[in-house]
Amino acid sequence: MTTARDAGRDAAEYGDLTRLPLFAQTVTPPAAAETSHPFDVPADRAPISRDEVDWRLVATLRAQASEQLSRSVAADRGRLDRAAQEELGRSIVLDLVESSMAEAVNSGQATWSLVQQRSLAQAVFNSLFRLGRLQPLVDDDRVENIIIAGHDNVMLELIDGSLIDGPPVADSDDELIDFLVFLASRSEVNARSFSEAQPRLHLRLDGGARLAAAAWVTPRPSVVIRRHRLMQVTLDDLVARDMMTPVAASFLRAAVRARKSIVVAGAQGAGKTTLVRALCAEIDEFEALGTFETEYELHLHELGRHKIVHAWEARPGSGERGADGRIAGEFTLDEALADSFRFNLSRQIVGEVRGREIWAMIKAMESGTGSISTTHASDAVAAVRKLVTCAMEAGPHVTHELATSKLAATVDLIVQLNLETTNRNGRSQRRRRVAEVIALSPGERETGYATTHVFSPDPTGVAMPSVLPEEYRSLAHHGFDLASYLATQAAPSAGVRR
């Protein structure tokens, strides 16, 4: 039972968050509604108060429901689709809730109200098919990122860039880890392993969110859930959000249409994936696209903007290594890219490059079709060095000279995003902007490269016209506002050669 002291502690701990609708106390419905079904409110939308649900009981019932559901699916030889499994799961959950209530009554406790039954049923269902205690946070349209460093150390980044405290997402770190293990294993098409032997987890969630987690190698379980709020987005939308100037947008739009290969770089959370979606929105709807990602993030195959999108997702595998050193069940981006050359693609778009994915990116860009990728870097020139390092991770046969020459020959442009975090009056906010655009080309030496700042950051960090290589003037034929660029062009500065 929640005491007045507890309520005061919660109000102090969560501040304004306790007034958000999804954390509001559930009001008992009128008597006439007491005959309604506990699942009348959709399982993923009903409000669940953290105070009225016994989460230990939820964990117990979720385990029982999962076991019963697994037996039923096995007996049906796996022919139940997701919708049928959820419907069966609802029935199982209701039976378990009724049994638990009967046991409570037999032990002398008061009969549960319909509100209590509904809250418990929703919580168990969410734990079984959704994200459990995380579900209300993921459902809140104001939340962009959920940052967890232990079950009771939760921060929420809102869409306006502000950071606020969030509620506990489990009763203990062990309970949080147990739920992550369950979450990783339940995927029908791309289950992942999460254990002491595999202490990292990268998972695509229903609805398009991305989860990254680590445990056993960190002091406490660490989780970040990234929600992609801007799905249907264009360059004009980003201009309206002050993420770039109209001139920069016209240059990038023309570069995509002219089939330039582009790498979008920036810090974590800088908006790289959002910018790639906006760039892809400039591709003609009738071009056949292929996307290659370790976990689906672009979701071009779901947005409906393009008629043909073949989306490949890598699979890490979960079995033992064979004689050839490969993990059973593994499917790499290299394999996906090799297969894709039989799909009559107009463009191959490789998602995030963090390591050996670089070679899939290089192969896609060598096709000359205008590929787009992302990577993490502090500035545009550093992004080149980062990509060289990634390429060399493939093995000792990849020399620094080979890596730099490959990148110089395949990458045309690097777009750098800047993420600025400010704290004013105790409120943290983030601002994302395009800060640089550099053109990459082979250097004077066979194994070198040259960079030219087409757009450089002004004193406020906004990318402004700088030096335009002669060959990029032809982008005016593809919609580049060359006149405006030249009118605001900064004093010429020499390019950097490596």
C-alpha positions, 0 to 999 in steps of 0.5 A, spaced: 500 500 500 502 506 498 502 511 504 502 519 504 510 518 506 511 514 499 507 519 495 511 525 497 517 521 496 515 519 489 513 526 488 519 529 490 523 523 486 519 524 479 517 531 479 513 533 474 513 526 471 508 524 476 503 529 472 504 526 465 497 522 463 500 515 462 503 515 470 496 518 472 492 514 477 487 510 474 480 512 476 475 507 478 470 506 473 462 507 474 459 501 477 456 499 470 462 498 467 464 493 472 461 488 468 466 489 462 472 485 460 479 486 463 482 487 456 476 492 453 482 497 453 488 495 448 493 492 452 498 497 449 494 503 451 491 502 458 494 506 463 498 502 468 500 506 475 506 504 478 503 504 485 497 499 484 501 493 480 505 488 484 511 487 479 513 481 483 506 478 481 507 480 474 514 477 473 511 470 476 505 470 472 509 472 465 513 466 466 507 462 467 504 465 461 510 464 457 511 457 459 503 455 457 504 459 451 510 455 449 507 449 450 501 451 446 505 453 440 509 447 440 503 443 440 500 447 434 507 446 430 508 453 430 503 454 425 500 460 430 501 467 427 503 473 432 496 475 432 493 468 434 499 468 439 497 474 442 489 472 442 491 466 446 496 469 450 490 474 452 486 468 454 492 465 458 493 471 462 486 472 464 486 465 467 492 466 471 489 473 473 483 470 475 487 464 479 491 469 482 485 473 485 482 466 487 488 464 491 488 471 494 481 471 496 482 464 499 488 467 503 483 472 506 485 478 502 479 483 499 477 481 492 480 485 487 476 491 483 476 491 476 481 496 475 486 492 479 484 486 475 485 490 468 492 493 471 495 486 472 492 483 466 495 489 462 502 489 465 502 481 464 500 482 457 505 487 456 511 483 459 509 477 455 508 481 448 510 488 449 516 491 453 513 490 460 514 496 465 518 500 459 511 500 455 508 506 457 515 510 456 515 507 449 508 509 448 509 516 450 509 521 444 514 526 448 519 521 449 525 520 444 530 516 448 530 512 454 536 512 458 537 506 463 543 505 468 540 501 473 533 499 474 532 505 478 536 510 475 532 512 468 533 518 464 528 520 459 530 525 453 524 528 450 523 531 443 524 538 445 531 536 447 530 536 455 532 531 460 527 529 466 528 523 471 524 517 469 520 512 474 524 505 475 523 500 470 524 494 475 524 492 482 532 490 481 537 490 477 537 482 476 529 483 474 531 488 469 536 483 466 531 477 466 526 481 462 532 483 457 534 476 456 526 474 455 526 480 450 532 478 446 529 470 446 522 471 444 523 474 437 520 469 431 525 471 426 531 474 429 532 472 436 538 474 440 542 471 445 543 475 451 547 472 457 554 472 461 557 469 454 554 474 450 553 480 454 551 485 449 544 486 446 542 490 440 535 489 438 529 492 434 523 493 437 516 493 435 514 500 432 521 501 430 525 503 436 532 500 437 534 497 444 542 497 446 543 493 452 549 491 456 550 487 462 555 483 466 561 487 463 558 494 466 557 495 474 549 495 473 545 493 467 545 499 461 540 500 456 538 505 451 532 505 447 532 510 441 525 512 438 525 514 431 520 520 432 521 523 425 520 517 420 516 521 414 521 527 414 524 531 408 530 536 407 525 541 407 522 539 414 529 539 417 530 546 414 524 548 418 527 545 424 533 549 423 537 543 422 540 546 416 539 552 411 535 552 405 542 553 401 545 547 404 538 543 403 538 544 396 546 542 395 544 535 399 538 534 395 542 535 388 547 531 391 542 525 392 539 526 385 546 526 382 547 520 385 553 522 389 555 517 395 554 520 402 556 519 409 552 522 414 557 523 421 556 525 428 555 523 435 550 519 438 543 521 438 545 527 433 540 525 428 544 521 423 538 516 421 533 522 421 537 525 416 538 519 412 531 518 411 530 525 409 536 524 404 532 518 401 526 522 401 529 525 395 530 519 391 525 518 386 519 513 388 520 508 382 527 507 384 528 500 387 532 500 393 536 496 397 537 497 405 542 493 409 542 494 416 545 490 423 538 492 426 532 495 422 532 503 423 531 506 416 524 503 415 524 505 408 520 499 407 515 501 411 514 508 410 511 507 403 514 513 400 518 508 395 514 503 391 520 497 391 524 497 397 528 490 399 530 491 406 536 486 409 537 485 416 544 482 419 543 476 423 548 474 429 547 467 429 546 463 436 550 457 435 557 454 435 562 456 431 563 451 425 570 448 422 570 455 418 570 459 424 563 461 422 557 462 427 551 457 426 545 461 423 549 468 422 548 472 416 552 478 415 551 484 411 557 482 406 552 476 404 546 480 404 550 485 399 552 480 395 545 477 394 542 484 392 546 484 386 541 479 383 535 484 385 536 489 380 537 495 385 537 502 383 541 504 389 544 500 395 544 503 402 548 501 408 546 503 414 550 505 420 558 503 419 561 501 426 566 496 424 567 491 418 560 494 415 565 499 412 566 494 406 559 493 405 559 500 404 565 501 400 562 495 395 555 499 395 559 505 393 563 502 388 557 500 384 556 508 383 549 508 384 549 513 389 549 510 396 548 513 403 551 511 410 552 513 417 558 513 422 560 516 428 565 522 428 567 528 432 568 532 425 567 531 418 575 530 417 575 525 423 570 521 420 575 519 414 580 517 419 574 513 423 572 509 416 579 508 415 580 505 422 574 501 420 576 498 414 583 496 417 579 492 422 578 487 417 585 484 418 592 485 416 591 484 409 588 491 409 593 496 409 592 504 411 594 505 404 589 500 401 583 503 406 584 510 404 585 509 397 578 505 397 575 511 401 577 516 397 575 513 390 568 511 393 566 516 398 563 523 395 561 527 401 561 527 408 555 531 412 557 532 419 552 533 424 553 537 431 549 535 437 549 541 442 547 540 449 545 546 454 543 547 461 539 553 463 535 554 469 536 546 471 533 544 464 538 540 459 536 541 452 539 539 445 540 542 439 542 538 432 544 542 426 548 540 420 555 543 421 559 541 415 559 538 408 566 536 405 568 533 399 572 527 398 577 526 393 583 522 391 589 526 393 596 527 389 599 521 392 596 514 389 594 512 396 592 519 399 586 523 399 584 530 399 578 534 403 574 540 401 570 544 406 564 545 401 560 548 407 564 550 414 561 552 421 560 559 422 561 561 429 554 559 431 555 552 428 551 552 422 554 550 416 555 556 411 558 556 404 565 555 403 569 552 398 565 549 392 569 544 387 568 546 380 565 539 379 560 540 384 557 546 380 554 541 375 549 540 381 545 546 379 542 542 374 539 537 379 536 543 383 542 546 387 541 553 389 548 555 386 546 563 386 545 563 393 551 559 395 555 564 391 552 570 394 553 567 401 560 564 400 565 565 405 573 567 403 576 561 399 580 556 404 585 551 401 583 544 402 586 539 406 590 533 403 593 527 406 
